[in-house]
Amino acid sequence: MSETHNVFVSHRHEDDKLVGDLKKMLAGRGVDIRDSSVTSDNPNNANNTEYIKSILRDRIEWAGKVIVIISPDTRNQEWVDWEIEYANKFDNKQIIGVWAPGTEPGDMPEPLRDYAHAIVNWDADAIIGAINGEENWTDPDGHDAPTTRPPSVKC
């Protein structure tokens, strides 16, 4: 029986293929990702900033978790930063960074460094652990990395 998680995947459109690869990798391990993100399969052709934000707000609010695909294209990208910062407004929203293959530590978006609950490498077990609440912090190669924020407190 598979686990199902409602997820918003924050990424650059240049990384659409990685969203599909992530979902396939996890499905192969019995984890079904119901993804509300905007991809080329589900495009948003709007140009009005407030309208785009209203669409993204609804999708982020729906999701229990936000996965940020960290790639060279995500650092300093206004929309990825905004999605992370918006997700952080919700106490129950888990924010998970996932290093894409070939990524360098300097590629991490600044808000993710501040608000992530976990940052993991491109590995099914590590990603599933983070989705299930493990507060793992690794570098792109999967080695332990120091957290940049205090661990969350569970009451």
N, C-alpha and C positions, 0 to 999 in steps of 0.2 A: 504494500500500500504506500502511495506516495504522500509526502508532505506538500501542502500548498501554502504559498506565502504571497501576499499582496505587496508588490514592490514597485517603486518608481526608480528607474535607472537613469541617473544623471550622467550625461555624456555629450560629447561633441558629435555632430552628424557625421563627421569623418570616421567616427568609431562605431557606426551602426552595425557593422559586421561583428564587432566584439560583443554587442548586446545579444545577437543571435547565438554566437559561440558560447557565451556565458550560460544562456538558458539551456542549450543543448547539453553542455557539460554537466550542469546540475540535474537535468532530467535523467541523464544516464545514471545518476546516483539516487534516484527516487525523490528528487525535490522539484516540484512544479512551481515555476515562477509566473504568477499572473502579473504582467508588466503593464503599467499605465503610462510609460514614457512616450515621448514623441519621437518617432523614427521615420525613415523614408517609407516604411510600410504603413505608417499611421501619421502622415505629415500634417503640419500646421503651417499653412501658407499665409498666415496673418502677418501684417506689418505694424499694427498698432501695439505699442509696448504694453499698455494697460490691459488690452484684450488678451495678449499672449500670457501675461502674468495671471489673469483670471483663469485661463485654461490650466496653466501649470499648478496654481494653488489647489484647484479641485483635485487634480491627479495626485499631488503630493499628500493632500489631506486624506485621500482614500487609502493610500498605501500605509502599511504598518512599518515598512522599512524603506530606506532610501539607500541604494547602492550607487556609489560614484565610481565610474571607471576612470582610473588615473592613467592618462597617456600623455605624450608630449603635447597633444592638442588641448588638454584641459586646463593647464596652468594659465592663470590670468584671463580666463574666459568669463565674461560678464554673466552669461546665463547660468553656467555651472555654479559660479560663486553665489548667485542669487538663489538658486534652488537649494543649495546647502544651507544658506543663512535662513531661508524660509522654513525648511524642515526643522531646523534647530529651535524654532519657536514652540514646538510641540514636545512636551515632556515625555510623551510615550513613543516618540518617533526615533527609531534606531537608525543611525547614520553609519554606513560601512563603506570604507574605501577599498577598492580592489585594484592592485597594480596590474596593468596590462602587460603582456609580454614585451620585452625590450624597453621598458620604462626605466628612468633614472630617478633617484630620490628627489632631485630638484624639480620634478614634474608635478609634485603634489600641489593642488590648489590651497591657498592660504586658509580659507575658511574650513576646509576639511581638517587641516592640522589642528585647528582650534576646537572643532565640534564633533569629530568622529568618535564613535564608540569602539571601533576596531578598524585597523588598516591591515589587509592581508594580501599575500601574493596570489597569483593566478593558479590556484590549486583548489580542487573541489572540496577536499576535507577542510581546508582553512576557511573557505567561503561559507560552507555549511555551518561550521562552528560559529562563525561570526553572525550568521543569520539566526542561529539559535541562542545568541546572547553572550558568547565568549568574547571577552575584551582583549583580543589578540592584537599585537602590534608587530608587524614584520616589515623588512625592507623588500624591494622588488624580487630579491632572490629567495625570500622565505626565511631569512635569518632574523632573530629577535632584534627589534629596534626599540629605542626608548619612546615612551609616550610623551606627547607634548602638552598634555592636559591632565589634570588629576583624574583618577578613576571615578566613575559615577558611583553614587551611593545608593544602595537598594535598601529601602525601609521595609 
